[in-house]
Structures are given as C-alpha cells and as structure tokens.
Amino acid sequence: MNWLVILAGGRGERFWPLSRTARPKQFLRLLGPRSLLQETADRVAPLIDRAHTLVVTGEAYAPLVDEQLPGCWVLGEPVGRNTAASIAWAAAAIRERDPDALLAVLPSDHAVEDPVGFRGVLAAAMASAQRRRRMTLLGVRPTRPETGFGYIEAEAPAAGEPVGVPVAAFVEKPSRERAEAMVASGRFYWNAGMFILPLQEVWSALARWLPDTLAAVSTAPDDFGERFRALEPVSFDVGILERATAVDVLPLDVGWDDVGSFQAVARLLAGRAPQRVAWDRVHDVTVIGDDGPLIAGIGLSHLVVVRTPDAVLILPPEESQAVRALVHQLQETEEGARLT
C-alpha cells in the first residue's frame, strides 16, 4: 500500500509576524484559501487517501493537524530531532500495520504550480521505486544557479521513460560559479527533500547506519519520550541517503518553489492586488497578509511589508533570512515574547 508521510515540524520563525509559536507557517494560508499543510495533502489526495496519510509534527501542533486534516494519522514528537528521526518514527509506526508499504515523504511547506503534473511524476517515482526496490528522490530541475539549495547529481541526464536514475553525489549549497556549472551540465537537480521509500529498504538502511534512532522509535510508549529526546539531531539526507548506494533520482519540473522565506512568498504572490493599500509612486513593493491596518506608502521601492492585527514587519526581500534573528531579539523582552 502507498502511504503519504508529511513532515510538518518547525516553528516558522522566518515568517514572523504571520507565523507564531502557537501557529507556525505550515498551518497558515500564505498562498491561497488552504494552508500549506492542507495544500500538500490536497496535492497527493487523488493518489493516496486521508486514511493512509501520516503527519509528523510537534506534540503541541497535533491538535492543529487534526483540525486541518481530519482523518489522517498524527505523530507528535516530544522534541524536534531533524528529519531522520521523523522518518524513522513514521516508518516504525506504518510497519506495524503494513510491513510492505511504500512511503512518499513530503515536506509541508512547498508550492507547486502544476499539481496534476506533480502527481504524474510522483506516481512514476513510486512505480520506479517499487519495481527497482530503491529509495528514490524527486529532484527539481533547476531554473537558476541557486546557492542556497542542496543539489543531487545523477549519473547521467534523465531521458525517455520516467524511471529513476542512480544518484552519483550530493552537493550542499555550492558557490555561485559551481552552481552555474552544475545547472549547465544537465545532471544536477535541486534536493527538495521529497523521498519515495520502500519500507523494507529504508528499514534496512536505518538499522545499518542509524541503529540508535531506529531503537528509540521502536521502544514501548513509557520509554519513548526519554529515548527520543536523547537522540542527536541528524537529517535523513546526511544520516542515510549520503551513505547509501542504491538511491535513484527522478526529475521534477512542475513549477516547484520552496516557501522558505518572505522573499519566496513575494515571488509567488507577484501581481496579486493587495487589499487595503494606498500607494503613490511605489514600485516593487509586496504586501503580505490581509489582516491588519491600512497600509499607505509614498515613494517606496523594493520592499516586503508583512502585516497582522498586532505587528507590522518591513524589510527588503533579500533580508528575509534575517527574520529569525529578529525573532530571537524580540523574545528577550516581555512585549516581544508575547508577540512571538
């Protein structure tokens, strides 16, 4: 049976003031009438139903998942320990019900322009992973030499039938010059953290390379929290995929975007008419968030304005990654902590 595993952890600090500790970004309607979490499940629903959807999140956010995706299975982690622990726990839970399962593991915070095309590639990747019994990644065909992403190198450019191509190497956040060369080669894809995993294969890999993690998620309930908290945080990419030899990649070209910052949101919302805004001589300014006061501006350019009923953030889009540091500063004061 095919299972959808959605990774919905994270505090969304780079999306303050929209994202708050009690309701981080994966539960927000940043791009439309549905939250990022709901859009992730909706995107796959024609292939995998809600009864075979499992969401891994923080304990505090389990009620939000139940509210937004009723009928799915929720695992609430006592503390975040990165993606290897999350995937291992999901695999252990599903294994008890379906030891021959195939897992489609997706982050909860991506945007896809062509969901029909996405499902086509996902179905092909699941068929390839099942037939070849290999862990398979969806590699996003790069549209620019992005230095902030990880890359997957295929042994050869994919061609013809949509089937996985063996992975040659992983490259993390290259220099601009190297990124340009990799994109031009046609053999590199962005690593978007989307994995198709035959359960038996991933179980064997976890037992070989992360036995402590596997033991922690397989313990009795009364011992689980203590063992899980004691784990060293490690990503699934570093802990498993970069060590394994039987890994494939299948190209994805469906208008994918990583909703990782306000800069990305502004890019995705380009051209949308903002509500309750008055401009005079304003160029390249994006307002994100329809709740809050009227925004008026004169002679402004190259800005992102984020508004909520109790806070407004103004920044150049290229400074989006600095929002997390700002949140940490706010948390040092009583008033700021209340607003985070």
C-alpha positions as CSV (number, residue, x, y, z in Angstrom):
1,M,0.0,0.0,0.0
2,N,1.1,3.6,-0.7
3,W,1.4,5.9,2.2
4,L,1.9,9.7,2.4
5,V,4.1,11.0,5.1
6,I,4.1,14.7,5.6
7,L,6.9,16.3,7.7
8,A,5.2,19.3,9.4
9,G,7.6,20.2,12.2
10,G,9.4,23.5,12.5
11,R,8.5,26.8,14.2
12,G,8.4,29.0,11.2
13,E,10.5,31.8,12.8
14,R,11.4,33.3,9.4
15,F,7.7,34.1,8.8
16,W,7.0,36.3,11.8
17,P,4.7,38.1,12.4
18,L,2.4,35.9,10.4
19,S,3.9,32.7,12.0
20,R,3.7,32.5,15.8
21,T,4.9,29.9,18.3
22,A,1.3,28.7,18.7
23,R,0.6,28.5,14.9
24,P,3.7,28.2,12.7
25,K,3.8,28.7,8.9
26,Q,2.8,25.2,7.8
27,F,-0.7,25.9,9.3
28,L,-1.0,29.3,7.6
29,R,-2.8,30.3,4.4
30,L,0.1,32.0,2.8
31,L,-0.7,31.4,-0.8
32,G,-4.4,30.8,-1.0
33,P,-7.5,29.7,0.8
34,R,-5.8,26.5,2.2
35,S,-2.9,26.2,4.5
36,L,0.5,24.9,3.3
37,L,-0.2,21.7,5.1
38,Q,-3.6,21.3,3.5
39,E,-2.2,22.1,0.1
40,T,0.4,19.4,0.5
41,A,-2.2,16.7,1.3
42,D,-4.6,18.0,-1.4
43,R,-1.9,17.7,-4.0
44,V,-1.5,14.0,-3.4
45,A,-5.1,13.1,-2.5
46,P,-6.0,11.6,-5.8
47,L,-3.2,9.1,-5.3
48,I,-3.2,8.5,-1.6
49,D,-6.3,8.9,0.6
50,R,-6.5,10.5,4.0
51,A,-6.7,7.1,5.8
52,H,-3.1,6.4,4.5
53,T,-1.8,9.9,5.3
54,L,0.5,10.3,8.3
55,V,1.7,13.7,9.6
56,V,4.8,14.0,11.8
57,T,4.7,17.3,13.8
58,G,5.5,18.6,17.3
59,E,3.3,17.5,20.2
60,A,1.9,21.0,20.6
61,Y,0.7,21.1,17.0
62,A,-1.1,17.7,16.8
63,P,-4.5,19.4,17.5
64,L,-3.9,21.8,14.6
65,V,-3.2,18.9,12.3
66,D,-6.4,17.2,13.5
67,E,-8.3,20.4,12.8
68,Q,-6.9,20.9,9.3
69,L,-6.6,17.3,8.1
70,P,-9.3,15.3,10.0
71,G,-9.0,11.6,9.5
72,C,-5.2,11.4,9.0
73,W,-2.8,9.8,11.4
74,V,-0.7,12.2,13.5
75,L,2.6,11.6,15.3
76,G,3.5,14.3,17.8
77,E,7.2,14.5,18.5
78,P,8.2,15.4,22.1
79,V,11.1,17.5,20.7
80,G,12.5,18.2,17.2
81,R,15.3,15.8,16.2
82,N,15.5,16.6,12.5
83,T,14.2,14.5,9.6
84,A,16.0,11.2,10.2
85,A,14.2,10.7,13.5
86,S,10.9,11.9,12.0
87,I,11.0,9.5,9.0
88,A,12.2,6.6,11.2
89,W,9.3,7.1,13.6
90,A,6.8,7.2,10.7
91,A,8.4,4.1,9.2
92,A,8.2,2.2,12.5
93,A,4.5,3.2,13.0
94,I,3.5,2.2,9.5
95,R,5.5,-1.0,9.6
96,E,3.2,-2.3,12.4
97,R,0.2,-2.0,10.0
98,D,1.8,-2.5,6.6
99,P,5.3,-4.0,6.5
100,D,5.4,-3.9,2.7
101,A,4.4,-0.2,2.5
102,L,5.8,2.4,0.1
103,L,6.3,5.8,1.7
104,A,6.0,9.1,-0.2
105,V,7.7,11.6,2.2
106,L,7.0,15.3,1.5
107,P,7.7,18.5,3.4
108,S,4.6,20.5,4.4
109,D,5.8,23.9,3.1
110,H,6.3,23.7,-0.7
111,A,4.4,25.3,-3.6
112,V,3.6,23.6,-6.9
113,E,2.1,25.4,-9.9
114,D,1.1,22.2,-11.7
115,P,-0.4,19.7,-9.2
116,V,-1.5,17.4,-12.0
117,G,2.0,17.2,-13.4
118,F,3.3,16.7,-9.9
119,R,1.1,13.7,-9.3
120,G,2.2,12.2,-12.6
121,V,5.9,12.4,-11.6
122,L,5.1,11.2,-8.1
123,A,3.2,8.2,-9.5
124,A,6.1,7.4,-11.8
125,A,8.6,7.7,-8.9
126,M,6.5,5.4,-6.8
127,A,6.3,2.8,-9.6
128,S,10.0,3.0,-10.2
129,A,10.9,2.8,-6.5
130,Q,8.6,-0.2,-6.1
131,R,9.9,-2.0,-9.2
132,R,13.6,-1.3,-8.6
133,R,13.4,-1.6,-4.7
134,R,15.4,1.6,-4.4
135,M,15.0,4.7,-2.3
136,T,14.1,7.4,-4.9
137,L,14.2,11.2,-4.7
138,L,12.3,13.8,-6.6
139,G,14.9,16.1,-7.9
140,V,13.7,19.5,-9.0
141,R,15.0,20.6,-12.4
142,P,16.9,23.9,-11.5
143,T,15.7,27.1,-13.1
144,R,18.6,29.2,-11.8
145,P,22.1,28.7,-10.2
146,E,20.7,28.8,-6.6
147,T,23.4,28.8,-4.0
148,G,21.1,28.3,-1.0
149,F,19.9,24.8,-2.0
150,G,21.4,21.3,-1.9
151,Y,21.8,19.5,-5.2
152,I,21.6,15.9,-6.4
153,E,23.9,14.7,-9.1
154,A,22.6,12.0,-11.4
155,E,24.9,9.6,-13.1
156,A,23.5,10.7,-16.4
157,P,20.8,13.2,-17.6
158,A,17.4,11.6,-17.4
159,A,15.8,10.8,-20.7
160,G,13.0,8.7,-22.2
161,E,10.8,6.7,-19.8
162,P,10.2,8.3,-16.4
163,V,12.3,6.0,-14.3
164,G,14.8,6.7,-11.6
165,V,18.4,7.4,-12.5
166,P,21.1,6.4,-10.0
167,V,22.4,9.2,-7.8
168,A,26.2,9.9,-8.2
169,A,26.6,12.5,-5.4
170,F,25.1,15.1,-3.2
171,V,26.3,18.7,-3.1
172,E,25.3,21.1,-0.4
173,K,25.0,24.9,-1.1
174,P,27.6,25.4,-3.8
175,S,29.4,28.6,-4.7
176,R,27.8,30.7,-7.5
177,E,30.4,29.6,-10.0
178,R,30.0,25.9,-9.2
179,A,26.2,26.2,-9.2
180,E,26.3,27.7,-12.7
181,A,28.4,24.9,-14.0
182,M,26.2,22.3,-12.4
183,V,23.0,23.7,-13.8
184,A,24.6,23.9,-17.3
185,S,25.6,20.2,-17.1
186,G,22.0,18.9,-17.0
187,R,22.9,16.3,-14.5
188,F,22.1,18.2,-11.3
189,Y,18.8,18.7,-9.6
190,W,17.7,20.7,-6.5
191,N,17.3,18.5,-3.5
192,A,13.8,19.4,-2.2
193,G,13.6,16.8,0.5
194,M,11.0,14.6,-1.3
195,F,11.6,10.9,-0.9
196,I,9.9,7.8,-2.1
197,L,10.9,5.0,0.2
198,P,10.1,1.3,0.0
199,L,9.7,0.5,3.7
200,Q,11.8,-2.6,3.8
201,E,14.7,-0.8,2.1
202,V,14.6,2.2,4.4
203,W,14.3,0.0,7.4
204,S,17.4,-1.9,6.5
205,A,19.2,1.4,5.9
206,L,18.2,2.7,9.3
207,A,19.2,-0.5,11.0
208,R,22.7,-0.2,9.4
209,W,23.5,3.5,9.7
210,L,21.2,4.9,12.4
211,P,20.5,1.9,14.8
212,D,20.1,4.2,17.8
213,T,17.5,6.2,16.1
214,L,15.6,3.1,15.0
215,A,15.8,1.6,18.5
216,A,14.5,4.9,20.0
217,V,11.4,5.0,17.8
218,S,10.7,1.3,18.3
219,T,10.5,1.3,22.1
220,A,7.5,1.0,24.3
221,P,5.4,4.2,24.9
222,D,6.6,4.6,28.5
223,D,10.2,4.8,27.4
224,F,9.7,6.6,24.1
225,G,10.0,10.3,25.2
226,E,13.2,9.8,27.1
227,R,14.9,7.9,24.2
228,F,13.7,10.3,21.6
229,R,15.0,13.3,23.5
230,A,18.4,11.7,23.8
231,L,18.8,11.4,20.0
232,E,21.4,13.5,18.2
233,P,19.7,15.6,15.5
234,V,20.6,14.4,12.0
235,S,18.9,14.9,8.7
236,F,17.7,11.9,6.6
237,D,20.0,13.1,3.8
238,V,23.2,13.0,5.8
239,G,22.3,10.1,8.0
240,I,21.0,7.7,5.3
241,L,21.0,9.0,1.7
242,E,24.6,10.1,1.5
243,R,25.7,6.8,2.8
244,A,23.5,4.5,0.8
245,T,24.5,3.2,-2.7
246,A,21.0,2.2,-4.0
247,V,19.4,5.6,-4.4
248,D,17.7,7.0,-7.5
249,V,16.6,10.4,-8.6
250,L,13.6,11.2,-10.9
251,P,13.4,14.8,-12.3
252,L,10.5,17.1,-11.3
253,D,9.6,20.1,-13.5
254,V,6.2,21.4,-12.3
255,G,6.8,24.9,-11.1
256,W,8.1,24.0,-7.7
257,D,9.1,26.5,-5.1
258,D,10.4,26.3,-1.6
259,V,8.2,28.5,0.6
260,G,11.2,29.2,2.8
261,S,11.1,33.0,3.3
262,F,9.1,36.1,2.6
263,Q,11.2,36.6,-0.5
264,A,9.8,33.4,-1.8
265,V,6.2,34.3,-0.9
266,A,6.6,37.7,-2.5
267,R,7.8,36.0,-5.7
268,L,4.9,33.6,-5.6
269,L,2.4,36.4,-5.0
270,A,3.8,38.7,-7.7
271,G,1.0,40.6,-9.4
272,R,-1.7,39.9,-6.8
273,A,-3.6,43.1,-5.9
274,P,-3.2,43.8,-2.2
275,Q,-6.1,44.7,0.0
276,R,-6.5,47.9,2.0
277,V,-3.4,49.6,0.4
278,A,-2.9,53.1,-0.9
279,W,0.2,53.8,-3.0
280,D,1.8,56.8,-4.6
281,R,5.0,56.4,-6.6
282,V,5.6,52.9,-5.2
283,H,7.5,50.2,-7.2
284,D,8.2,46.6,-6.4
285,V,6.6,46.5,-3.0
286,T,4.7,43.4,-1.9
287,V,2.2,43.4,1.0
288,I,1.7,40.0,2.6
289,G,-1.2,39.5,5.0
290,D,-4.7,40.9,4.5
291,D,-5.5,41.3,8.3
292,G,-4.4,44.5,9.9
293,P,-4.4,48.2,9.3
294,L,-4.5,50.1,6.1
295,I,-1.0,50.3,4.5
296,A,-0.1,53.6,2.8
297,G,3.2,54.4,1.1
298,I,4.8,57.2,-0.9
299,G,8.0,56.9,-3.0
300,L,8.9,53.4,-1.9
301,S,10.6,50.6,-3.8
302,H,11.9,47.1,-3.4
303,L,10.3,46.2,-0.1
304,V,8.1,43.5,1.5
305,V,5.5,44.6,4.1
306,V,4.0,42.0,6.3
307,R,1.0,43.0,8.4
308,T,-1.0,41.3,11.1
309,P,-3.5,42.9,13.6
310,D,-0.8,43.4,16.2
311,A,2.5,43.7,14.3
312,V,3.9,45.0,11.0
313,L,7.3,43.9,9.5
314,I,9.0,45.9,6.7
315,L,12.2,44.6,5.0
316,P,14.0,44.3,1.7
317,P,13.3,40.9,0.3
318,E,16.9,39.9,0.3
319,E,16.9,40.3,4.1
320,S,14.2,37.6,4.6
321,Q,16.7,35.2,6.2
322,A,17.4,37.7,9.0
323,V,13.8,37.5,10.3
324,R,14.8,34.5,12.5
325,A,17.5,36.6,14.3
326,L,14.9,39.4,14.8
327,V,12.5,37.0,16.4
328,H,15.2,35.9,18.8
329,Q,15.8,39.5,19.8
330,L,12.1,40.1,20.4
331,Q,12.0,37.0,22.6
332,E,14.4,38.7,25.0
333,T,11.8,41.3,26.0
334,E,8.4,40.7,27.7
335,E,6.4,42.6,25.0
336,G,8.4,41.0,22.1
337,A,8.0,37.5,23.6
338,R,4.2,38.0,23.8
339,L,4.1,38.8,20.1
340,T,6.2,35.7,19.0
